[in-house]
Structure formats: structure tokens, C-alpha cells
Amino acid sequence: MKRKILLIILTIFAAALLAGYGELSYEMKARSYAESYIKDKYGFDADITEVLTSGNSWLEFSWDAPEFAHVGMRYDGTDFVVLVPIRDYEPSMLCDSYEAGAICAEIEKYVRERLSCVSIAFRIDYGCPYGNHLLPKDIRSAEDLARSEDQKTISVFTHGLDRESIEALDPAVFGGNTRFSVVEWEEEELPEVPYGLIRELPSQCGWNVNAVHYTDNDGSWKHLTFDRIVMGNVCLVMPSECNITMEPAEGPGTEEDVPVTDWYCIKGTGEGFGALYASVGAEPEEEYCVEYEFKGKPYYERMPHTDGDSPKYELYSHRYCSGASGSDYTFRVVKRDFYKDAKE
């Protein structure tokens, strides 16, 4: 019995040693590949600051080689990353972010020189699907990136924007597959710009959006302006073309609900998507619903929490105006477990 236990312990110990040796071997390979790649691409030797290997999934064994390694490097005061494929090594898959700072600065300079506004904030996305701003060996500058078909997304938040200046931005300057979105923000203090092309109200900040301007697939600009109605602790933001009005109303209500807003009725004669926001002192774990009236009966729609830290409005719900025939929507916000019936 003791011999079996000792054998098991030795087996576990040997496996741990092999796993540790394998991890060290992967790191050494990643270092070597990254150093050679940077030397070949830029002609200089960079210092390695860290090596991070991607973890294995639950379907893989601990001794399986990690898929990638992210090698942190530094040269002449610039910190950057090299992505190295480990499991299935293919030299063409290596990419880096050494020129990211210069490329983003050049794009920002182009936009700043053409957009007339009081304040501006950026998010620029491009590169391989495994990491933003990671570019292969044949792309070293903004000019190289423009000549490629790599997807480029340039999202900009502005305050005090002169809308006429938007037309001066030409996506073709940065090559095919380039998309712009420019958001007009009500307040001078701008938020962190969300990821990706913005074509609608982002949940974390829609109550402050006056307009969204974005480029279509053919490079032409599309413009969407919004009207904002604030009543009590509710804010409704809808496309201007919807011709929305909101006024106090009466609704059926139910005894089991805890109302946190008054009843309101939304009316509109256009068609489009917007959002309804509510400030009710909601805690993250609490559930809320939009209670709406249809043919004299109450119905419920879950009202999710807003993204971001300490938002002005904690809750939001996408709203739709049905079209030229007009629409009436009577609602209030209640504290209610949306999944209560399903749990019971």
C-alpha cells in the first residue's frame, strides 16, 4: 500500500516537473521568436520585459502547448507587445504594436486638423483579431496600414462640434475597409470612448448624445440627430425624425409592484430606435422593469442596468417608434423581479 502511495506521489511530482519544464521551454521559444522577429522587421535589438502565455481551455491538458505568447518588449523608451504563436508556429502570424503610438497619433492629427469642436476623445481600433494595434511584419507605418485591407475603426466623441466640418473627414485616406463614427456629446467632459463603430445610442451614455455621424460601406456619411425629453427621473432620447412627445399619464398598475417613476405616455409619428433612461437609485443586484399598458392590461419588459461606473441614469431600455401611423406607449418603471414567475 505504501509503495502504491509513493508511486502516485512520484508520478504527480514528475508531471509537475514536466509541466514546469514545458512552460519554461515555451517561454524560451517565445523570447527567441520575438527577438528574431523584431530584429528582422526593424533592425534593432529590444529588451524583453515580460512573457505571458495564453492559458489552456478546460478541454486541454496542462502539458499542451499554449496557443500564443504575448512578449512585452521595450526599445528606446517605447513599450510594445509581440504576439508569438506557440502551439502551431507560423512565422507569418507574428505581429507587434511597436508603431501603434505613431500610427494612432497620425490618425488623431488628421482628425483634429479637420474637425471643429471644443473637446475631443478617440478610440482607434485595427490589427489582428488577437489584440488591438498588432500588425504583421509587412506593416510598419500608417501608410502601410492604409495600403492594406485591414479593418480600421475610428470612433470619436466631441463636444461643441461644427457639423459642417465632418464632411472633411475622408475614410479613403486610410485605405479600404475604414469606418468613422463621430458622436456629439452634450457635456464638455467626455467619457471613455466605447469600442467599435457607433451607429446607435450606447447604453452607458445615450442620455448625453445629441447626434451620431458615421460612414456607410461606400464611404458616404450618415447623420442621425436626437431629441431629448427629461421629466422627473426619466430621460427619453429618440431620433429627431420620430417627432416624439412625452407627457404625464395614468396607467392600470398592480399592487405587487413597487413604482419608482410616474406614469408617462410617449407619442410619435416617425420611425426609429432610441432609448429610455431612469435614475432610481438602483443597486447592481436589483431588478427593474418597464411596466407598460396594452389594451388596458399591464405588461413587463426587463430594464437592464446601464454600463459604466457611477452613471447619471442607472437603467436603460431600447425604445422603438412604430412609424407614420403614430404610436402611443404608456409606461412607468417598477422594481420587480422579472424572472419571478419563471422561478416559481
N, C-alpha and C positions, 0 to 999 in steps of 0.2 A: 504494500500500500504506500509506504513512504517513498519507495522507488518511483511509483507512478506519479506521486505528487511532485517529486523532484524533477521528473521528466517534463511535466507540464510547465513548471516554473522556468526550466531552462528553455523550453520551446517559446514561451512568451517573451523571455528575455532576449532570445535570439531574433525573434520577429521585431522587437522594439529596436534592436541594434540595426537590423537591416533597413527598417523604416527610416531611422535617423541617418544612416549612411546614404540611403536613396535621396532624402531631402537635401543633404549636403551636396550630393552629386548633381541634382537638378539645379541647385543654386550656382554651382561652379560652371555648369554649362551655360546658364543664363548670363552670367557675368562675361564669359568668353565671347558668346554670340553678340552681346550688346556692345562690347568694346570694339570688336571687329567691324560691326555694322556702322558705328559712329565714325570710326577711322576711315572706312571706305567712302561714306557719304559726305563727310565734312572735312576730312583731312586732319583732325586733331584728336588728341587723347583726352578723354573726360574721366573725372573721378566718379566712382560708384558710391552712392550714399546709402542705398538700401536695396534689398531684393525681396519682393513679395510674390509668392506663388499662389495661384488660384486654388482653392480647396476642391477636393473631390466631392462628387454628389453622393447621396446616400446609396446609390446603386453600384458604386465603385468601391474597390478595396483601397485601404490606406496606402498600400505599396504601389498603386497605379500612379504613373507619372501625372503631375498636374497639367492641365491643358495649356496654361500660359504663365509667364512670369512678367511682372512689372518691375523693371530695373530703374530705380531712381539714380540720376546722374547729375553732375554739376560741372560746368565749364565757364570760366571767366565770369563768375558771379551769376550765371544763369542756371536755374534748376529746371530739369526736364525729365521725361519718362521715356523709356524704350520698352515696347511690348515685344516679348520674345515667345514664340510658340515652342512648347517643350515636348508635349506628347507626340505630335506629328510635325516634326521640324520641317519647315519650308521657308527658305531664305526670303522669298518674295512677300511673306506675311509679316516680316519685321517692320515696325513703324515707330515713329518718335514724335515728340512735341517740342523739339528744340526751337523751331522757328515760330511757335504759337504766339508768343508775345508780340513779335514784329508783324506777323500777319494780321492779328486782331487789331493792333494799333493802326495799321494802314487802312483797314476797313472802317474803323471808327473815325479816322481822319477824313475819309471820303464823305461819310455821312454828316459829320459835324460841319464841314465846309458848305453843305448844301441845304441842310435843314435849318430853318429859322425858328428857334424856340428859346425859352428861358432856361430850362434844365433838361437833361437827357441822361438815360441809362441804357446799357446794352446787355444783350446775351447773344453771342456768336457761336453757332454750332456747325461743325464739319468734322470729317475724319472717319476712321474705321468704326465699325459697329461695336468694338470692344472698348472704346474710350474716346472721349471728345478731344479734338485737336491732334489726334495721332495720324501722321501722314507717312506713306511709304517712301522708299529710297529715292524715287524719281521726282518727288515733290519737295522743293526746298524753299519756296517763296510764295507770296500772294499771286505772282504772275503764273507760276507753275500750277497753282491751285485753280486759277481761272481757266487755264487751258484744259484742265481735266473735266470729267463729267461727274466728279464727286458732288454729292448734295451739300449745299450751303444754305443755312437758315440764319437770317439776320433779324433779330427781334429788338425793337427799340421802344422804350417808354419815354414820353415827352410831356412837358408842361409848358403852356403858353405857345403852342405850335401855330405857325402860319401855314395853313393847309395848302396854300398855293405852292409852297416850296417843296412839297412831297414829290411832285412830278419831276423834280430834278434828279431824283434817285433812279438810276437805271440798273436793274439786275444784271443785264448783259455785260456790264463792266467786269463782273466777277465770274463770267462764263455761264455755260448752260447749267440747268438744274439749280439755280439760285432763287431763293424766295425771300421777300422782305415782308415784315409786318411792323406797322408804326401805330402805337396806341397813344391817344390823347388822354392825359391824366388830369383830373380836376385839381389836385393839390400839388404844390411846388415840391414837396418832399416825395421822392419817387421810391417805390418798393423794389425789392429784388425781382428782376425780370424772369417770368416763368419760362420753362423750357419749351422750345418748338414754335412753329408758326401759329400766330394768334389770329383766328378768324371769328371768334365769338367772345362773349364775356367770360373771363376766367373766374372761377368760383371764389378765389381768395381776394378779389379786388374789383369786381364788376361795378360796385356802387360808386366807384370813383372814375369810371370810364366815360368820356364824352363821345369818343369816336374810335373806330378801328379802321385802319387803312392797310390793305395787303395786296400783294401781287398775285395775279392769276397764273395759270400754267403757261399762257402765252406772253407773260411779262407785263401785261397791262395792269393798271391799278384799279382796285375795287374799293369803294368807300361805304362805310356803314356808320351813321351817326345815331346817337341815342338820346332819348328824353328821360329825365329823372324826376320821379314824384316821391316826396317824403311826407308821410303822415304818421304822427305818433312814433312808434318804434319800428315802423315798416318802411322799406325803401323799394320802389319798383323802378326798374331800368329796362326800357324797351326800345327797339328801333324807332326812329322818328316817323318812318313811313307807316307805322301801325296806328298813329293818331290816338294814343291811349289817354284815357282819363281814369281817375280813381276817386271814389267818394265814400263817405261812411254809409253803412248799410245795416240791415237786420238779417239774422240768419236763424235757422232752427235750433242748433245747439243740442247738446246732450248733457245729462247730469254727471256722467262718469268722466268727462273731460275737464282738464284744468286750462282755461283760456289764458293766453299770455299776450294776446293782441285783441283789438276790437275787430268787429266785422267790417269788411270793405267790399265794394263792388268795382271790378275793373271792366271797362268798356273800351272797345277799339274797332276800327273799321279797316285796318290794314292787315298784312300777314307777315309774320316774322317771329323770331325767337329772342327772348330776353331773360330776365331773372328777377326773382323776388327775394329780398333780404329782410331779416328780422334780427333785432337786438333785444334779447330777453334774459340776459344773464345766464345763459346756458352753460352747464358744466359738460366736459367732453363725453362723459359716460351717460348723460341723459338723452332720452329720445323725445323728439318733437315731430308733429305732423301738421300739414296744411289740411284743415277741415274745410271742405267746400260743399256748396249746395248744388244739387242737381235734381230738378223736378220736385223740390220741396223736401228732399231727403239728404242727410249728411253722408259724405264720403271722405275717405282719408288718403293722403299721399305723404309718405315719409319725407321729412325735411332734413337733409344731411347737414352736418357741421361744415363750416367754412374752413378752407385750408389756411395755413399760416399761423403765426404767433400773435396773440392779442389783437384779433381783427376788430374792426369797428362794428361789424354785424357778425354774430356767431353762426347764423343759419342762412341757408340759401335754397332756392328751388327754381329750376328752369321753368320758364313760362312761355306759352305759345299763343299767339293771336291768330284766330282762325281764318280771317280773310275779309273780303269786301262786303259780305253779308252782315258783318258785325258780330260781336260776341259779348256776352255778359258772364262774368265769373265772380261769384260771391264767395268770400272765404274769410277765415281767421286762422291764427296759429294756436295750437293747443299742445300742452305737454301730455304725451300719450305714448305708450309702448306700442309701436307699430306692429310688432310681432306677437302681441299679446294673445290674439285669437289662435295663432299657429301653435303657441306654447301650450295653450290649454287643450 
